[in-house]
C-alpha cells in the first residue's frame, strides 16, 4: 500500500468518477485506474462498484475511506512539521515597521531575535503605518508593526496590541514641564509628515476637532527629515515619544487631549504563518512583555502585554 495509491483512492471516492479524479491529481486516467487495481489486489477486496460508468464505494471502500483520509492528513502534518523545523534554519520573514520604531525600540528587538535564530533571513520594510497596512493586506509583508490611534488593524488583519505611546511636541522653542492644549497648535507652524503616516492623521484630526486647520511650515517629509527640519528651526512637529528620546526637549499635551497612539503587531487572518514568522511574532511580544524591559520604558510609553501573554 502506497500513499500515492491512497490519494488516488480518495480522489475517486470524492468525485465518483475516474476521469475527474485523474484530472484532480494530475495523472493520466489509465495510470490512476492501474494504481487503484493494484491497491485492491494488495488489500484483497474491490473498493468500487463499476457499473455502466457509475462508480460507488463497496463496503471495503467505505471502511477504507476515513482511514485513508486520516493517513493522508497525518502525512501532510508530518511534512509540515519537518519543513517548519528547516524554516528556523533558513526561513525568511518580511517585517514592516514605521520609521519611529525602526530608530527606537525595534533594533534591540531584532538583535535579540538574530542571536537566537541566526539562520532566519529578516527583510525590514520601513514606511508609514497606512502604507504598511496596505502592503500587509496585499501579501507583500508577513508581519507589520502598525502605529496609530485606531485599535482595529484593518479588514482581513489580526493584531496584538503592544504599546501605548504618547505623542509629544518638539519645537525650536520647547516648553519643558508645561502642558499644551490642542488649541494652542493653532498658531504654531508645523513640520508635517507625508500622507501615509498615522501621526499626521492623528494631528490633523485633533486640530479639526478643536475647530481649526493646522498650519504647515512644510509638509511631505519622512521621519529623519522632519526631525532635522525642527532642529533647524523651521517649525514644530508632533512626534511619538520614542522618537524624541533624549535628543529633543519635549512638550507634553494636556491630560485628556487623546494624543496617544497604539503600537500593534499585525498579520493576515487568512494566511497560516510559517514557523519563522511565528517565531518572530513570539519574540517581539515576549520582548515587550519582559518585566525588565517594561520597567526601563521611558516616560509616556506603557506596555500593553504582560509576561503571561508572551
C-alpha positions in Angstrom: 0.0 0.0 0.0 1.4 3.4 -1.1 0.5 6.9 -0.1 0.0 7.8 -3.7 -2.5 4.9 -4.1 -4.4 6.2 -1.1 -4.5 9.7 -2.6 -5.9 8.3 -5.9 -8.4 6.3 -4.0 -9.7 9.3 -2.0 -9.9 11.4 -5.2 -12.1 8.7 -6.9 -14.2 8.3 -3.8 -14.9 12.0 -3.7 -15.6 12.5 -7.4 -17.2 9.1 -8.0 -15.6 9.4 -11.4 -12.2 8.1 -12.6 -11.5 10.8 -15.2 -12.3 13.7 -13.0 -10.3 12.2 -10.2 -7.3 11.8 -12.6 -7.6 15.5 -13.5 -7.5 16.5 -9.9 -4.4 14.5 -9.0 -2.8 15.4 -12.4 -2.2 11.9 -13.7 -3.4 10.0 -16.7 -6.6 8.2 -16.2 -5.2 4.8 -17.2 -2.4 5.2 -14.7 -4.8 6.1 -11.9 -7.0 3.1 -12.7 -4.0 0.8 -12.7 -2.9 2.1 -9.3 -6.5 1.6 -7.9 -6.5 -2.0 -9.1 -3.0 -2.6 -7.5 -4.4 -1.3 -4.2 -7.4 -3.5 -4.5 -5.2 -6.5 -5.2 -3.0 -5.6 -2.2 -6.0 -5.4 0.1 -7.7 -8.4 -1.3 -11.0 -6.7 -1.9 -12.7 -4.4 -4.5 -13.1 -0.8 -3.4 -15.5 0.4 -6.0 -18.6 -0.9 -7.8 -18.1 -0.1 -11.5 -21.5 -0.5 -13.3 -22.1 1.2 -16.6 -19.9 4.2 -15.8 -21.3 4.7 -12.3 -18.8 4.5 -9.6 -19.7 3.8 -6.0 -17.9 2.6 -2.9 -18.1 -1.1 -1.8 -18.3 -1.9 1.8 -14.5 -2.3 1.8 -14.2 1.1 0.2 -16.5 2.7 2.8 -14.3 1.2 5.5 -11.0 2.4 4.0 -12.1 6.0 3.1 -11.9 7.6 6.6 -8.7 5.7 7.4 -7.1 6.8 4.1 -8.1 10.4 4.8 -6.6 10.2 8.3 -3.4 8.7 6.9 -3.0 11.4 4.3 -3.8 14.2 6.8 -1.2 12.9 9.2 1.3 12.6 6.5 0.8 16.2 5.5 1.1 17.2 9.2 4.4 15.3 9.4 5.7 17.0 6.2 4.8 20.4 7.5 6.4 19.8 10.9 9.7 18.7 9.3 9.5 21.6 6.8 8.9 24.1 9.6 11.9 22.9 11.5 14.0 23.7 8.5 12.5 27.1 8.3 14.1 28.1 11.6 17.5 27.4 9.9 16.9 29.1 6.6 13.5 30.8 6.7 12.6 34.4 5.7 10.4 36.9 7.4 9.3 40.2 5.8 8.6 42.7 8.6 7.2 46.2 8.1 7.6 48.9 10.7 7.2 52.7 10.8 10.4 54.8 10.9 9.8 55.8 14.5 10.1 52.2 15.7 13.0 51.4 13.3 15.0 54.0 15.1 13.5 53.4 18.6 12.6 50.0 20.0 13.0 47.7 17.0 16.8 47.5 16.8 17.1 45.9 20.2 14.2 43.5 19.5 15.7 42.3 16.2 19.2 42.0 17.7 17.8 39.6 20.3 16.0 37.6 17.7 19.1 37.3 15.4 21.1 35.9 18.3 18.5 33.2 18.8 17.7 32.5 15.2 20.8 33.4 13.1 19.6 31.3 10.1 16.3 33.3 9.6 16.6 36.0 7.0 14.9 39.2 8.0 13.7 41.8 5.5 12.8 45.1 7.1 10.4 47.4 5.2 10.2 50.9 6.6 7.2 53.1 5.8 4.2 54.8 7.4 1.6 52.6 9.1 -1.0 53.4 6.4 1.3 52.1 3.7 2.3 49.1 5.8 -1.3 48.1 6.5 -2.0 48.0 2.7 1.2 46.0 1.9 0.4 43.5 4.6 -3.2 43.0 3.3 -1.8 42.5 -0.2 0.7 39.8 0.9 3.8 41.9 0.4 4.7 41.6 4.1 4.5 38.7 6.6 4.2 40.9 9.8 3.9 44.6 10.4 4.2 46.8 13.4 1.4 49.3 13.0 1.2 52.5 15.0 -1.9 54.7 15.1 -4.9 55.9 17.0 -7.1 53.2 15.6 -7.4 50.0 17.6 -8.5 47.8 14.7 -5.7 46.6 12.5 -7.9 46.7 9.3 -10.0 44.3 7.2 -8.6 40.9 7.0 -5.9 41.5 9.6 -5.5 40.4 13.2 -3.3 42.3 15.7 -1.8 42.1 19.1 -1.5 45.5 20.9 2.0 46.0 22.2 2.5 49.6 23.5 0.5 52.7 24.3 2.7 55.7 23.5 2.2 59.5 23.9 2.5 61.9 21.1 4.5 65.0 22.1 5.6 68.3 20.5 9.2 69.1 19.7 10.0 72.6 18.6 12.8 75.2 18.3 11.4 76.9 21.4 10.2 74.0 23.7 8.4 74.4 26.9 9.6 71.5 29.0 7.4 70.9 32.0 4.4 72.7 30.5 1.4 71.0 29.2 0.0 72.0 25.8 -3.7 72.1 24.8 -4.5 71.1 21.2 -6.0 74.6 20.6 -2.5 76.1 21.2 -1.3 74.5 18.0 -3.5 76.9 16.0 -0.7 79.5 15.9 2.2 77.1 15.6 3.7 76.3 12.1 4.1 72.6 11.9 6.6 70.4 10.1 4.3 67.7 8.8 4.9 64.1 7.7 3.8 63.0 4.3 0.5 61.2 3.8 0.5 57.6 5.0 1.8 58.4 8.5 -0.7 57.9 11.2 0.9 60.7 13.3 -0.1 63.1 10.5 -3.7 61.8 10.5 -3.9 62.0 14.3 -2.6 65.5 14.4 -4.8 66.9 11.7 -7.9 65.2 13.1 -7.2 66.5 16.6 -6.8 70.1 15.3 -10.0 69.9 13.3 -11.9 68.5 16.3 -10.6 71.6 18.2 -12.1 73.8 15.5 -9.2 74.8 13.3 -7.0 73.7 10.4 -3.3 73.2 11.3 -0.8 75.5 9.6 2.1 73.7 7.8 5.5 75.3 7.7 6.5 72.4 5.4 4.9 69.0 4.7 5.7 65.7 3.0 8.8 64.7 5.0 9.9 61.3 6.2 10.9 60.9 9.9 14.5 61.9 9.7 13.7 64.9 7.5 11.1 66.1 10.0 13.4 65.9 12.9 16.2 67.8 11.1 13.8 70.5 10.0 12.7 71.0 13.5 16.3 71.1 14.7 17.0 73.7 12.0 14.2 75.9 13.4 11.7 75.5 10.5 8.8 74.7 12.8 7.4 72.4 15.5 6.3 68.8 15.0 4.1 66.3 16.7 6.1 63.1 17.1 5.9 59.8 19.0 7.7 59.9 22.4 10.2 57.2 21.4 11.4 59.4 18.5 12.1 62.4 20.7 14.2 60.3 23.1 16.9 62.4 24.7 17.6 64.3 21.6 14.8 66.9 21.9 13.2 68.6 24.8 9.5 67.7 24.6 6.2 69.4 25.5 3.5 67.0 26.5 -0.1 67.5 25.7 -2.6 68.3 28.5 -4.4 65.3 30.0 -7.5 64.3 28.1 -6.2 65.5 24.8 -6.2 62.0 23.5 -2.8 62.4 21.8 -1.6 58.8 22.1 -1.0 56.0 19.7 -1.2 52.2 19.9 1.6 50.1 18.5 0.3 46.7 17.3 1.8 43.7 15.7 -0.4 42.6 12.8 -0.6 39.7 10.3 -3.2 38.5 7.9 -6.1 36.4 9.1 -6.4 34.2 6.0 -2.7 33.1 5.8 -1.2 30.4 8.0 2.1 31.9 9.2 5.3 29.9 8.8 7.2 28.8 11.8 9.8 31.5 11.1 7.0 34.2 11.2 5.5 32.7 14.4 9.0 32.7 16.0 9.5 36.4 15.2 6.0 37.3 16.4 6.6 35.4 19.7 10.0 37.1 20.1 8.6 40.6 19.7 5.7 40.0 22.0 8.0 38.4 24.6 10.4 41.3 24.3 7.7 43.9 25.2 6.4 41.6 27.9 9.7 41.1 29.6 9.5 42.7 33.1 13.0 44.2 33.0 12.3 45.9 29.7 8.8 47.1 30.9 10.5 48.8 33.8 13.0 50.6 31.5 10.4 52.1 29.2 10.8 55.9 29.0 8.0 58.2 30.4 5.0 58.3 28.1 5.2 54.7 27.0 3.2 51.9 28.5 3.4 48.2 27.7 0.0 46.6 26.9 1.2 43.0 27.2 2.4 41.1 30.3 4.7 38.2 30.9 1.8 35.7 30.6 0.9 36.9 27.2 4.2 36.1 25.5 
